[in-house]
Amino acid sequence: PRFARTTPCTGPLSPAARPAHFTNQQGVESPVVDLFMNALDRRHTGSVTTQQFIHALSIISRGTVEEKAALVFAMCDVNSDGLVCKEDLMCLVREVHSVLPSYAFMSDSADAVASEIFTMGSSDQALDIKAFAVYARELPDVSRGFGLFDHIFYTIVRPVIEAASRFNTESPEYSLGILLIRRSIGGIFSGPLVPRWFEIRDGFLIGYKALKRDTPSEVLCLLHASVRAVPNTHRGLGKRQHTTFVLNVPGVQSREFTAHTSRQASEWVNAIRANAIGGYRYHSFAPVRPTIGCKWYVNAVNYYNDLEDMLGMAQQEIFIAGWWVTPMVYLRRKGMPLDESHRLDNVLLERAKAGINVYLLVWEETSFALQLGREPKRDV
């Protein structure tokens, strides 16, 4: 099948091929689809083949920063002259942000985003692909297509992966079992190979010191991680079998893992890649989870009101830990003078009189470095 256009590279997609959900907040259809399809149809044939489309999905899912930057560059290079100016980039950023606000980053304006890239180049002149790729390495939003690639992955690629996993007894996104690693001595991984239990879950690689899997010894976030299989260098494992793979996590030292068979190694590599793809809004490492017992507050007014309510609901114990806990803070402040019954120390005292165990953990500051008032709090 081909994704036909009504006019070569300049007109809209045919109604049957256009995703209906690419509309902005005002309900107006956005040219984001055209920009994306133009990037694939570089020969101006007026259509995109299935092979070209799948190749683009492969870049979005597992491509390097340079490959993703090249795709973004092609989306901006609407006249195919090999150059991208500031206005071209602003157009793409503005359109993506208008139709995908939940995936797009936080920014004051499209101009601010485009200016950041062109300021790095110390010029407002047009950029070629080489210069554009250099700046893309410094700005992760570029390789994310400013949120567009995340949306494509989660709406097109991810459902295919999940559908394929239904026919597999083992999901490609999860893996667990024993891997051989070298012990860390002073931050250097050396010595003989030792077995450790690892598992991949919800975008993290979790390792355990003991095979009984009681308490994790290390947890690595796999978002934007890369992994590659390498030939064996260990005796007795067979040099022709690729049972060893190297994991590179941003900001963490490269790690080498060895599986017992090449098939197991391949399963681990695929699971790591599946968990390293994509991203979440505001550069978060995790998605929004609606069923959690945690509430975020923007200001202290709502927090203090809810805090006093929750303290009053405690039935057995209250635990408080803080960097700078002030016992004399008023949780509710209505009218003057302030009501002493709403002061934190008085609220806790009343709860203690009601038989509630109250535990307060404050920072044990170093006196010569800073003073956080630990002693007065202890006296209270």
N, C-alpha and C positions, 0 to 999 in steps of 0.2 A: 504493500500500500504506500501511497505517497500523500504528503500533506500539501494539497494544491492551494494556490493563491488565485485570486481573481486577476491580479496584475503582477508581473514579475517584481518581487522584492520591494515594491512600494505600496501596493494596495493591501487590504486586509485579507486574513485567511478566509476560506470559505466557511459558511455558517456551520457546516457539519464538523469542521476541524477546529473551530475556535472554542477554547475552554470558556464556558459562560461565567465562571467565577472570577475572571480577571477584570473586575470593574472597581472603580475607586469608591470612596466613601459617599460620593454624590450620586452613585449609580451610573456614572458615565464610563463607557468601555475604554480601557487603557490600551495604549500601543505597546505595552510590555511584550505581548506575544509576538507582535511583528518584529520588534527589536531582537528577540531571541531567535526567531526563525530566520531573520536576515543574517544573523551570525552564522547559521548553519549553511545557508544557501549562498556561499561566497562566489559561485560561478554564475549567479543570476539566471538560473534555469527556471525560476518561478515555482519550484517545488522542492521538497525535502524528502529524501528517501528514508526508508526505515533504518538502513544501515547508518546514515548520517545522524538520525535522531538517537539511536541507541549509543552511538559513539559519544554524543554530547552527554547523555545520561551517565555513561561510564566516566567521563571527565568530572562531572558534578559529584559522583559518588566516590570515586577513588583517585581522581586526578591529582597531580602535583599542584603546588601554588602557581607555578609558571603556566601550566596548562589551563587552570581556571582563570588566571589573569588574561591569557590570550583569548579565552571565550568572552570575557567581559569587554576586552578591547574591541573584539569584533562586533559586539552589540552596540558599542559607542561609535564605531567607525561606519556610519550610515552611508557615506559616499564612497567607501572603499578606496580611499586615497592613502591608506597606511598611516594616518595621523589622527589623533584624538585631541580636540581642543577642550577647554574648560566648559564651554556651553554644551558640548556633546555629553560630557560626563554628568553635568547637572541635570540634563534631560532624563538620563537613565535613573539616576538616584531619586529624582522627584517622582517619577512614575512608579518605581518599585515601592517607595514609601507610601504612595497614595493608595495602592491596592493591597499591600501586605504590611499594614502597620504592626501586626503582632510578631512578624518575623524581622522587620527592619530594626535597625539600631536606634539608639537615642541620639538625636541631633537637632540643633536649632533650625537648620535649613539645609537644602540641597547645596546651596552656595558654600556653606561652611565646610561640607564634606569635600566638595570639589576643590575648594581653596586649599585644603590641607595637603592634597596630593600635589597641586601645582606650586604650593609654597615650598614643599620639599625639593622641588626642582629649581627653586629660585627663579622661576620664569612663568609667565602666563602664556608662553608660546605652546603650540601643539606638541604632543609627545608621540614618539614612535613606540613600537611594541617593546623594544628593549628597555627603554627608559620607564615605560609603564610597568613592566614586570618587576623592575628594581623597587619601585615604590610600593608595589603590591605586597612584597615581602615584609614591608614595615607596617602595613595597614591590613589587618586580617579581614576587615569588611569588604575589601576588594575581591579577595578569593572566595568570599561567600556570595558574590554577586549582589552585595548589599541586602541580603536576605532572600533574594529570588532563588538561589540555588538550594537553600534550606527548604523553601516551600516546595520546590520541584521534587526534592528527595522524599519528603514526608507525604506528598500526595500522589506521586507516581512510582518511585522506586521502592519505598518502604512497603506499600501494599503488596507488591509483587513478591518481595522477600517473605512477607508473612504468609502469603498464599502458598508459596513453595514449601514453607516449613510445615504446612498441614499434611503434606504428603511424605514428610520425613519424620522418622521417629526421634531424630535429634534436631533441635532448632539450630540454624546457622548462627544465631546471635548469642548462644549460650554454650559454654564448654566448661568442663570440670574434670579433674583427674590429677595424676602425678606427673610432674615435670622434673627434670634434672637441672640443677643450677649450681653455680660455684658460690661458696660462702663469701660473705663480705668481711674483710679484715681491714679495719681503718678506712672504710669507704672504697676499698679496692676489691673487686671480685676475683678471687684467685683460689687455688687449692683444688682438690678433687671434686668431682661432681657428687652432689648429695640429692636425695629425693625430697621433694616438698609438694604439698597439696596446693593446687591453685584452682580458682574458679573465676569465670567471667559472668558478671551479672549487672544489669542496668548501667552499662557503660563503664564499669570498673573491673580491674584485674585485682583479685584478692588473693593474698598468699598467707599460708599458715606455716609456722615453724614445725609443728608436729602433724603427723598424718591423721590424728584424731579430730582435727578441725574444730578446735574449741574457740580460740581467740586469734583473730587475724594479726599477723606480724607486719604486714604492709598492704597498703591499698593505693593503687595507681589509677588515676583518671585517664581513660583511653581516648577522650575527645581530641581529635586532630593528631592522634598518634600514628606512626607508620611502622610497618613490620615487613620483613623480608626473610625468605628462606635462604640458608647458606649451606654449602657442602660440609659434611662432618669433618671435624679435625680430631675427634676423640677415638682412641683405640677401642676396638671391639664392637664399634657401632656400624661399621661398613661405610666407607667413604662415598660410595655411590648413592647411598640413601640420604635424602635431604630431611633429616630428622631434627635439625637445628634451625632455629629462627632467632633473629635479632629484633628486639623491640626498642623503638625510639619514642619516648614520651617527651613533649616539650618541657624544658626546664629540669629534666631528670636524666641521670647518666644512662647511657645505652645498656640494655640488659640482654644477655644471651640465655636462651632456654633450649633444652633438648628433650624431645619426646622419644618414646620407645620405638615408634614406627613412623615412616614417612606419611602414612595416612593420618595418624594422630596429629602430626605436626601441621599437616594441611588443614585439618579441622580447627586447630588453634589459630592459625593464621587467618582463616576465613572469619572466625568469630571475632578476633581482634579488629579486623577491617570493618566488619559490620557495626561494631560499637564505636569505631573512630569516626564514622561518617556523620556529617550534618553539624548542627549547632542549634542553639536556642536563643530566644530573644535576649537582648542586652548582653550578649556574649556569655550567657550563663552556661555552666557545664551540665545542667540538669533541666528537664522540662518542668512546666507548671503542674504541680500535683494537687488536685482539689481535695483529696481525702487525707489531709494531714492535720495534726493537732497543733498547728503553729499559726499565729496571726502576726502580720507585719504592721507596724505603726509608722505613720509619717511624722507625727508630733507627740509631745509628751502629755497633752491634755487628755486625749482619748486613752492613752496607755495608763496613766495614773488612775483614771476613773475605773477602768476595767480591772486594774491591779487590786484596788481596794475591794471591789466586788468579789474577786477570786479569793483574796485572803479571807474574806468573811465566809466563803463557802468551804474552806478547808475543814476536814473532819479528823485528820490524824496528825499530819506533819506539814511544815512549811520550810522550804529550802530557799535560801537567798545567797547568791554569789555575785560579787561585783567588784569592779576595778576601783570605784570611788563611791561607796555607799554612804549616803547622808541620812542619818536617822531622823533629823529634824525637818525633812522635806514634807510639805503638805500635799496629800494626794488629791484633795478637792479644795478648790479656792474660790469660794463664792461669798462676795461681800467682805467688808472689813468691820471689825477685826476677824482674822481667820479663825475657824473653828478648830480648837486644839484636838478634838477627837479624831480629826482626819489626818493628824500627823503620823508618819510612818511608825515611829517608836511607840506611840500610844496605841495604834492599831495592833501592832504585834504584841504589846503587853496585854491587851484585852483578849487576844486569841490565846495567849499563854495561860491566862487566868481561867479560860474555858477548857483547859486540859490539852490544848494543841501543842505538840513539840515544835519549837521554832529553832532552826539551825541557820546561822549567819556566817558565811565565809567571805572574809575581806582580804585584799591583797597584802601580802607581807612585804612592804616596801623596804628598800635599802635606804637607810637614813641619810647617808652622804650623797645619794644621787637625787632623791626627791622625797617630798613629804606629802602623803595622802591622808594624814589625820587618822592613822590606824588606832592610836592610843585613845583619843577621845571617843571613838566609836566603841572600843572595847569597854570603856568605862560606862557608857550608856547601856 
